[in-house]
């Protein structure tokens, strides 16, 4: 996996995209700008679209920092702030090193979903890369026996 986290982000985005309903979009490295055009935030993955008649936005943030150990509660606090400031409906934190006990407790109370990617090697998920699928269905009618 790349050390800048892009490998993890691409993996998570690809998995989520496979299971989303039609009409939802998945965007990587989304830059948020203020009214003057200055960048105020960058989001790893943003899933958006319509759910019924309402707009829906989901932030997924990824953390791939093996040398720092389990993700701390401070990171979860930052995600709670991002959800509130940028009006995300839901937020998910993904870590390759798990989460500290304090992070798990705070995430539960703050309604932040947690996911852990324990191992990932490039090429591991080649099986889920689908470019084309052919489907045929035979229909027969039995008129008498």
C-alpha positions as CSV (number, residue, x, y, z in Angstrom):
1,X,0.0,0.0,0.0
2,X,1.3,3.5,-0.7
3,X,2.5,5.5,2.2
4,X,0.4,8.5,1.4
5,X,-2.9,6.7,2.0
6,X,-4.1,6.8,-1.6
7,X,-4.1,3.0,-1.9
8,X,-6.4,2.6,1.1
9,X,-8.6,5.4,-0.2
10,X,-8.9,3.8,-3.6
11,X,-9.6,0.4,-2.1
12,X,-12.4,1.7,0.2
13,X,-13.9,3.8,-2.6
14,X,-14.0,0.8,-5.0
15,X,-15.6,-1.5,-2.4
16,X,-18.3,1.1,-1.5
17,X,-19.0,1.9,-5.1
18,X,-19.7,-1.7,-5.9
19,X,-22.5,-1.8,-3.3
20,X,-24.1,1.6,-3.8
21,X,-27.5,2.0,-5.5
22,X,-27.7,3.6,-9.0
23,X,-27.4,7.3,-9.0
24,X,-24.9,7.6,-6.1
25,X,-21.5,9.0,-6.8
26,X,-18.1,8.3,-5.1
27,X,-15.5,11.1,-5.3
28,X,-11.9,10.9,-4.1
29,X,-9.9,13.7,-2.6
30,X,-12.7,16.3,-2.6
31,X,-11.5,19.9,-1.9
32,X,-13.9,22.2,-0.1
33,X,-13.5,25.9,-0.7
34,X,-14.8,28.9,1.0
35,X,-16.7,31.8,-0.7
36,X,-13.4,33.4,-1.7
37,X,-12.1,30.2,-3.3
38,X,-9.6,29.3,-0.6
39,X,-9.4,25.6,0.2
40,X,-10.7,25.0,3.8
41,X,-10.7,21.2,3.8
42,X,-10.0,18.1,1.8
43,X,-12.0,14.9,2.2
44,X,-10.7,11.5,1.4
45,X,-14.0,10.0,0.0
46,X,-17.4,11.6,-0.4
47,X,-20.4,9.5,-1.4
48,X,-23.4,11.6,-2.5
49,X,-26.7,11.3,-4.2
50,X,-30.4,11.2,-3.6
51,X,-32.1,8.9,-1.1
52,X,-35.8,9.2,-1.9
53,X,-36.4,12.9,-2.4
54,X,-33.6,14.0,0.0
55,X,-29.9,14.7,-0.8
56,X,-27.5,12.5,1.0
57,X,-23.8,13.0,1.7
58,X,-21.4,10.5,3.4
59,X,-17.8,11.3,4.4
60,X,-15.3,8.4,4.6
61,X,-11.9,9.3,6.0
62,X,-9.0,6.9,5.9
63,X,-6.0,6.6,8.1
64,X,-3.0,4.5,7.1
65,X,-0.3,5.3,9.7
66,X,1.2,2.0,10.9
67,X,4.0,3.7,12.9
68,X,1.5,5.6,15.0
69,X,-0.5,2.7,16.3
70,X,-4.3,2.6,16.7
71,X,-6.2,5.7,15.6
72,X,-6.8,8.0,18.6
73,X,-10.0,9.6,19.9
74,X,-8.7,13.0,18.8
75,X,-9.2,11.8,15.1
76,X,-12.8,10.8,15.9
77,X,-13.3,14.3,17.4
78,X,-12.1,15.9,14.2
79,X,-14.5,13.8,12.2
80,X,-17.4,14.8,14.4
81,X,-16.5,18.4,13.7
82,X,-16.3,17.9,10.0
83,X,-19.7,16.2,10.0
84,X,-21.2,19.2,11.8
85,X,-19.4,22.0,9.8
86,X,-19.8,20.5,6.3
87,X,-23.3,18.9,7.0
88,X,-22.5,15.3,6.2
89,X,-25.4,12.9,7.0
90,X,-22.9,10.2,8.1
91,X,-19.2,9.7,8.6
92,X,-17.1,6.6,8.6
93,X,-13.5,6.3,9.8
94,X,-11.3,3.6,8.2
95,X,-8.0,2.6,9.8
96,X,-5.3,0.1,9.0
97,X,-4.2,0.0,12.6
98,X,-7.5,-0.3,14.4
99,X,-8.8,2.2,17.0
100,X,-7.8,3.0,20.6
101,X,-10.4,2.1,23.2
102,X,-11.1,5.8,23.8
103,X,-11.7,6.2,20.0
104,X,-14.1,3.3,19.9
105,X,-16.1,4.6,22.9
106,X,-16.3,8.1,21.5
107,X,-17.2,6.9,18.0
108,X,-20.1,4.9,19.5
109,X,-21.5,7.9,21.4
110,X,-20.9,10.3,18.5
111,X,-22.4,7.9,15.8
112,X,-19.2,7.6,13.8
113,X,-18.9,4.3,12.0
114,X,-15.6,2.5,12.4
115,X,-14.0,0.1,9.9
116,X,-10.6,-1.6,10.0
117,X,-8.6,-2.9,7.0
118,X,-6.3,-5.4,8.6
119,X,-4.2,-6.3,5.5
120,X,-4.1,-5.2,1.9
121,X,-1.6,-6.0,-0.8
122,X,-1.8,-4.5,-4.3
123,X,-3.6,-7.0,-6.6
124,X,-5.5,-8.6,-3.7
125,X,-8.8,-7.3,-5.0
126,X,-8.3,-7.8,-8.7
127,X,-11.3,-10.2,-8.6
128,X,-13.7,-7.4,-7.9
129,X,-12.6,-5.4,-11.0
130,X,-15.5,-5.9,-13.4
131,X,-15.6,-4.1,-16.8
132,X,-18.3,-6.1,-18.6
133,X,-20.8,-8.7,-17.7
134,X,-23.1,-10.5,-20.1
135,X,-26.5,-11.7,-18.9
136,X,-28.9,-13.9,-20.7
137,X,-32.2,-15.3,-19.7
138,X,-34.1,-18.0,-21.5
139,X,-37.9,-17.9,-21.3
140,X,-39.9,-20.9,-22.4
141,X,-43.6,-21.5,-22.5
142,X,-45.1,-24.9,-22.0
143,X,-48.4,-25.1,-23.8
144,X,-49.3,-28.6,-23.0
145,X,-48.0,-31.9,-21.5
